[in-house]
């Protein structure tokens, strides 16, 4: 059986030999994060995908992320270690159903979260990430009615902070929606010195008691700049690996889910589908490769480009 040292060396060699760029989301396994050329959130990774001169992009994340990289780089080869790396938000917002939903609200423009497939992006006027969603929405005239999909929790949060009344698709992230206000309060009582930081995909009761709400990149920045030394982390536990590297000496306490009584963390099973062994095979064989229909790609590219131009 091959050990991690073999995979590390071979992956590094293959990346160089094939002029390939390895992008990893910070919810990935820490071994993959340590191998990556760049680790970030959806907006960070989209920007890197646009700017790269690499011939091959290997995306250690979930399917919609690799698909977005392909939309931004139609002439490059884009690989995903495991095609089964899905997303509860993207998987439960299908184009046929969403088209019927949109038809009920004539005159509305659509803002879609990046956690969607190419078919939803192609029907959208704007695409956003949790990092830039507020900026994107504030850039749209206030008298323009909007639909927001697919995350109802993020949509509710954005309605609250922007004063909009967007129509929301009833979708949610299985990781962030599972966080419990009661468990958060219990954890805070045990660690009263800790700052509570949560992702806006969480439900409103959890957001209401947070000290800071932000995307994964915003959470990282907040913690780097904070004088506090202890934090309760209300997002996927994979982020803690980057937090420990960026802010050594600080304590990070993962927030468990409703059902989680055995382990002090909440992980995305889709994100953890990728492994270093699958990553090695993916690079070696240059498969699985991501393909997007050309007509769909052209339509989906427009709101993504608009997002990047509006992002700070």
Secondary structure per residue as TSV (DSSP state, phi and psi in degrees):
chain	resnum	aa	ss	phi	psi
A	1	X	-	360.0	134.2
A	2	X	-	-78.8	141.7
A	3	X	-	-98.0	175.9
A	4	X	H	-62.6	-30.4
A	5	X	H	-61.2	-40.4
A	6	X	H	-60.5	-50.3
A	7	X	H	-63.3	-41.1
A	8	X	H	-58.8	-50.4
A	9	X	H	-63.7	-43.6
A	10	X	H	-68.8	-39.5
A	11	X	H	-64.2	-44.2
A	12	X	H	-61.6	-41.7
A	13	X	H	-65.0	-45.2
A	14	X	H	-66.0	-38.2
A	15	X	H	-59.5	-41.8
A	16	X	H	-72.0	-46.2
A	17	X	H	-62.8	-34.8
A	18	X	T	-98.2	5.6
A	19	X	T	50.9	53.3
A	20	X	E	-109.9	148.0
A	21	X	E	-111.2	127.1
A	22	X	E	-102.1	112.9
A	23	X	E	-104.5	134.4
A	24	X	E	-132.6	134.7
A	25	X	E	-75.9	150.0
A	26	X	T	-77.7	8.6
A	27	X	T	-95.8	-2.0
A	28	X	S	-71.5	164.6
A	29	X	-	-57.0	144.2
A	30	X	H	-60.0	-30.9
A	31	X	H	-63.9	-38.0
A	32	X	H	-72.3	-40.5
A	33	X	H	-56.4	-41.4
A	34	X	H	-70.0	-21.8
A	35	X	H	-86.5	-20.9
A	36	X	-	-69.8	149.8
A	37	X	S	-72.9	-30.1
A	38	X	E	-152.0	137.2
A	39	X	E	-120.4	130.7
A	40	X	E	-167.3	-169.0
A	41	X	-	-95.8	-174.0
A	42	X	H	-60.4	-40.6
A	43	X	H	-69.3	-45.7
A	44	X	H	-55.3	-45.6
A	45	X	H	-70.4	-36.5
A	46	X	H	-62.6	-41.6
A	47	X	H	-63.6	-43.1
A	48	X	H	-64.1	-38.2
A	49	X	H	-63.8	-36.2
A	50	X	H	-68.0	-38.7
A	51	X	H	-88.8	-10.9
A	52	X	-	-72.0	146.5
A	53	X	-	-105.0	6.6
A	54	X	-	-65.7	151.8
A	55	X	S	-80.2	-27.5
A	56	X	E	-130.1	135.4
A	57	X	E	-112.3	121.9
A	58	X	E	-105.4	120.3
A	59	X	E	-107.1	108.2
A	60	X	E	-90.5	91.0
A	61	X	S	-168.6	-142.8
A	62	X	-	-112.6	172.8
A	63	X	H	-58.2	-45.7
A	64	X	H	-61.7	-29.1
A	65	X	H	-69.4	-45.9
A	66	X	H	-65.2	-37.8
A	67	X	H	-63.7	-41.5
A	68	X	H	-62.6	-40.5
A	69	X	H	-61.4	-38.4
A	70	X	H	-67.9	-40.8
A	71	X	H	-59.6	-40.0
A	72	X	H	-76.7	-19.0
A	73	X	T	-135.5	66.3
A	74	X	T	-62.0	-22.8
A	75	X	T	-94.0	-1.6
A	76	X	S	-101.6	157.0
A	77	X	E	-85.1	124.9
A	78	X	E	-116.8	127.6
A	79	X	E	-118.8	148.9
A	80	X	E	-131.2	124.7
A	81	X	S	-54.8	-33.0
A	82	X	-	-145.7	116.8
A	83	X	T	-67.5	-14.4
A	84	X	T	-82.2	1.0
A	85	X	-	-75.2	87.9
A	86	X	-	-96.7	-155.2
A	87	X	-	-158.4	131.0
A	88	X	H	-62.6	-32.3
A	89	X	H	-69.9	-51.5
A	90	X	H	-66.1	-39.2
A	91	X	H	-70.0	-21.3
A	92	X	T	-109.4	23.3
A	93	X	-	-134.5	87.7
A	94	X	-	-91.6	145.9
A	95	X	H	-55.1	-42.3
A	96	X	H	-63.6	-45.6
A	97	X	H	-68.1	-39.7
A	98	X	H	-68.7	-34.0
A	99	X	H	-62.4	-40.4
A	100	X	H	-67.0	-38.2
A	101	X	H	-62.5	-47.3
A	102	X	H	-62.5	-35.6
A	103	X	H	-63.4	-20.3
A	104	X	T	-77.6	-10.9
A	105	X	S	-129.9	70.1
A	106	X	T	-62.0	145.4
A	107	X	T	86.8	-7.3
A	108	X	-	-88.7	140.7
A	109	X	E	-94.0	158.9
A	110	X	E	-112.6	127.7
A	111	X	E	-108.8	116.3
A	112	X	E	-109.9	137.9
A	113	X	E	-66.7	148.0
A	114	X	S	-62.3	-19.3
A	115	X	S	-76.7	56.9
A	116	X	S	-142.1	163.0
A	117	X	-	-79.6	171.3
A	118	X	H	-60.4	-33.2
A	119	X	H	-62.8	-38.5
A	120	X	H	-72.7	-42.8
A	121	X	H	-59.1	-38.3
A	122	X	H	-65.6	-23.8
A	123	X	T	-92.0	1.3
A	124	X	-	-100.0	151.7
A	125	X	S	-88.2	-30.2
A	126	X	E	-140.2	148.6
A	127	X	E	-118.5	146.2
A	128	X	E	-141.8	164.6
A	129	X	-	-116.1	174.5
A	130	X	T	-67.4	-22.9
A	131	X	T	-70.9	-36.3
A	132	X	T	-118.4	5.8
A	133	X	H	-57.9	-43.9
A	134	X	H	-62.6	-44.0
A	135	X	H	-62.3	-42.5
A	136	X	H	-61.9	-47.7
A	137	X	H	-67.2	-39.8
A	138	X	H	-67.2	-20.4
A	139	X	T	-77.5	-14.1
A	140	X	S	-91.5	132.0
A	141	X	-	-48.9	139.2
A	142	X	T	-64.1	-25.6
A	143	X	T	-86.1	1.9
A	144	X	S	-89.8	112.2
A	145	X	-	-67.8	145.4
A	146	X	E	-129.5	150.3
A	147	X	E	-109.8	137.5
A	148	X	E	-122.4	132.2
A	149	X	E	-146.4	155.7
A	150	X	S	-104.5	0.0
A	151	X	B	-92.5	108.4
A	152	X	H	-67.8	-32.6
A	153	X	H	-68.5	-46.6
A	154	X	H	-62.4	-40.6
A	155	X	H	-62.5	-43.2
A	156	X	H	-61.8	-42.4
A	157	X	H	-62.2	-43.4
A	158	X	H	-67.1	-38.7
A	159	X	H	-59.0	-40.9
A	160	X	H	-66.0	-45.8
A	161	X	H	-83.2	-19.3
A	162	X	H	-104.1	-14.0
A	163	X	-	77.6	11.2
A	164	X	-	-81.1	170.8
A	165	X	-	-129.8	55.4
A	166	X	-	-63.9	142.7
A	167	X	E	-77.1	131.4
A	168	X	E	-111.9	135.7
A	169	X	-	-74.8	143.2
A	170	X	-	-87.1	69.6
A	171	X	B	-120.1	163.0
A	172	X	-	-158.1	159.4
A	173	X	-	-87.5	127.0
A	174	X	T	-65.0	-24.9
A	175	X	T	-78.9	-53.9
A	176	X	G	-72.5	-31.4
A	177	X	G	-72.2	-18.6
A	178	X	G	-80.8	-9.5
A	179	X	B	-66.8	140.3
A	180	X	-	-108.2	128.0
A	181	X	H	-60.9	-40.2
A	182	X	H	-63.9	-44.1
A	183	X	H	-68.7	-33.6
A	184	X	H	-64.3	-42.8
A	185	X	H	-64.1	-42.5
A	186	X	H	-60.2	-43.3
A	187	X	H	-66.4	-39.0
A	188	X	H	-68.7	-36.2
A	189	X	H	-64.0	-32.4
A	190	X	H	-79.2	-22.0
A	191	X	-	-133.6	64.6
A	192	X	T	-65.9	-15.6
A	193	X	T	-83.7	-10.7
A	194	X	-	-78.1	146.7
A	195	X	E	-91.7	135.4
A	196	X	E	-93.2	117.7
A	197	X	E	-119.9	129.5
A	198	X	E	-136.9	158.2
A	199	X	-	-87.8	143.0
A	200	X	T	-70.1	-2.0
A	201	X	T	-76.5	-7.5
A	202	X	S	-74.4	161.8
A	203	X	-	-72.4	157.1
A	204	X	H	-54.5	-42.3
A	205	X	H	-60.1	-32.6
A	206	X	H	-73.4	-42.5
A	207	X	H	-63.0	-34.1
A	208	X	H	-62.6	-25.9
A	209	X	T	-109.0	11.3
A	210	X	-	-81.6	147.6
A	211	X	S	-81.2	-28.0
A	212	X	E	-147.5	136.9
A	213	X	E	-122.1	127.4
A	214	X	-	-171.8	169.2
A	215	X	-	-66.6	174.1
A	216	X	H	-61.5	-40.3
A	217	X	H	-69.2	-35.8
A	218	X	H	-69.6	-36.7
A	219	X	H	-62.7	-43.8
A	220	X	H	-61.2	-43.5
A	221	X	H	-66.1	-42.7
A	222	X	H	-59.0	-44.9
A	223	X	H	-69.8	-39.0
A	224	X	H	-59.2	-37.9
A	225	X	H	-93.3	-4.0
A	226	X	-	-83.7	144.9
A	227	X	S	-81.9	-12.4
A	228	X	-	-69.4	154.8
A	229	X	-	-117.0	1.0
A	230	X	E	-138.7	136.3
A	231	X	E	-141.4	136.8
A	232	X	E	-94.8	124.2
A	233	X	E	-102.9	110.5
A	234	X	E	-101.2	60.2
A	235	X	S	-155.5	-177.8
A	236	X	-	-56.8	135.3
A	237	X	T	-66.9	-14.8
A	238	X	T	-60.0	-25.6
A	239	X	H	-63.6	-24.0
A	240	X	H	-62.7	-29.2
A	241	X	H	-60.7	-44.8
A	242	X	H	-69.4	-38.1
A	243	X	H	-61.5	-41.2
A	244	X	H	-67.0	-34.3
A	245	X	H	-73.3	-38.0
A	246	X	H	-83.0	-29.4
A	247	X	S	-130.6	65.3
A	248	X	T	-61.9	143.8
A	249	X	T	93.3	-12.2
A	250	X	-	-94.4	152.7
A	251	X	E	-101.0	135.5
A	252	X	E	-124.7	121.0
A	253	X	E	-112.4	110.0
A	254	X	E	-70.9	140.4
A	255	X	-	-84.9	121.5
A	256	X	-	-77.4	163.9
A	257	X	B	-83.7	176.8
A	258	X	S	-52.8	-46.7
A	259	X	S	-89.0	-9.5
A	260	X	-	-83.5	99.0
A	261	X	-	-110.0	-5.2
A	262	X	S	-103.6	-28.3
A	263	X	-	-134.1	149.8
A	264	X	S	-92.9	43.6
A	265	X	-	-150.8	167.4
A	266	X	-	-134.2	116.0
A	267	X	-	-118.0	150.1
A	268	X	-	-88.7	115.5
A	269	X	T	-62.4	-33.1
A	270	X	T	-64.9	-44.3
A	271	X	G	-63.4	-33.6
A	272	X	G	-86.9	3.6
A	273	X	G	-64.1	-36.6
A	274	X	-	-71.5	139.9
A	275	X	-	-133.8	165.6
A	276	X	H	-64.6	-32.9
A	277	X	H	-66.0	-44.5
A	278	X	H	-65.1	-37.1
A	279	X	H	-62.9	-42.7
A	280	X	H	-60.7	-48.9
A	281	X	H	-63.8	-38.4
A	282	X	H	-59.8	-46.5
A	283	X	H	-69.0	-43.0
A	284	X	H	-60.7	-46.1
A	285	X	H	-98.1	-7.6
A	286	X	T	54.3	45.9
A	287	X	-	-157.7	150.5
A	288	X	S	-72.1	139.2
A	289	X	B	-103.6	146.6
A	290	X	-	-93.3	131.1
A	291	X	-	-125.8	142.3
A	292	X	-	-131.9	132.5
A	293	X	-	-52.0	135.8
A	294	X	H	-60.8	-43.4
A	295	X	H	-65.1	-43.0
A	296	X	H	-64.2	-41.2
A	297	X	H	-58.9	-46.0
A	298	X	H	-63.1	-39.6
A	299	X	H	-70.4	-40.6
A	300	X	H	-70.7	-27.8
A	301	X	H	-65.8	-33.1
A	302	X	H	-60.9	-53.6
A	303	X	H	-69.2	-25.6
A	304	X	H	-69.6	-43.6
A	305	X	H	-62.6	-38.8
A	306	X	H	-61.5	-42.6
A	307	X	H	-59.2	-47.5
A	308	X	H	-65.5	-34.1
A	309	X	H	-73.0	-26.9
A	310	X	H	-91.2	-7.8
A	311	X	-	-84.8	140.6
A	312	X	-	-78.1	360.0
